[in-house]
Amino acid sequence: MGFFLRVDDFDAAYRRMTAANVRFVTAPRAEPYGQIAVFLDIAGNRWDLLGPA
C-alpha cells in the first residue's frame, strides 16, 4: 500500500466515507497496530484508512 489516511476516530471516518459512497475493498479489521480498511480513491488508487488500536 502506498497511501495512508490516519484518523483519530476510525468508526466516525468509516461511517462518513461509506455515506459518501467511498468504495471500500476490504471490511474494517483490527490489527495489533490499529484498525484498518482499504478503500479506492477516484483514480483507483488503494489507500489504507488507519485508526488507533
C-alpha positions in Angstrom: 0.0 0.0 0.0 1.4 3.4 -0.9 -1.1 5.7 0.6 -2.3 6.0 4.2 -5.0 8.1 5.8 -4.6 8.1 9.6 -7.6 9.3 11.6 -8.2 9.6 15.4 -11.8 8.3 15.2 -11.8 5.3 12.8 -15.5 4.5 13.2 -16.7 8.0 12.5 -14.4 8.3 9.5 -15.6 5.0 8.1 -19.2 5.9 8.5 -18.7 9.3 6.8 -16.8 7.7 3.9 -19.4 5.0 3.3 -22.2 7.5 3.5 -20.3 9.5 0.8 -20.1 6.3 -1.4 -16.4 5.7 -1.0 -15.7 2.2 -2.3 -14.0 0.0 0.4 -12.3 -3.1 -0.9 -11.8 -4.7 2.5 -14.0 -4.7 5.5 -12.7 -3.0 8.6 -10.5 -5.2 10.8 -8.4 -4.9 13.9 -4.6 -5.4 13.7 -2.1 -5.1 16.5 -1.2 -1.6 15.3 -4.8 -0.4 14.9 -8.0 -0.6 12.9 -7.7 -0.7 9.1 -9.8 -0.8 6.0 -8.7 -0.4 2.3 -10.5 2.0 0.0 -10.2 3.3 -3.5 -9.8 6.9 -4.5 -11.3 8.5 -7.6 -8.3 7.3 -9.7 -8.5 3.7 -8.4 -5.5 4.0 -6.1 -5.7 1.9 -2.9 -5.5 3.7 0.4 -5.3 2.3 4.0 -7.7 4.0 6.4 -5.9 3.7 9.7 -7.2 4.3 13.2 -5.8 3.7 16.7 -5.7 0.3 18.3 
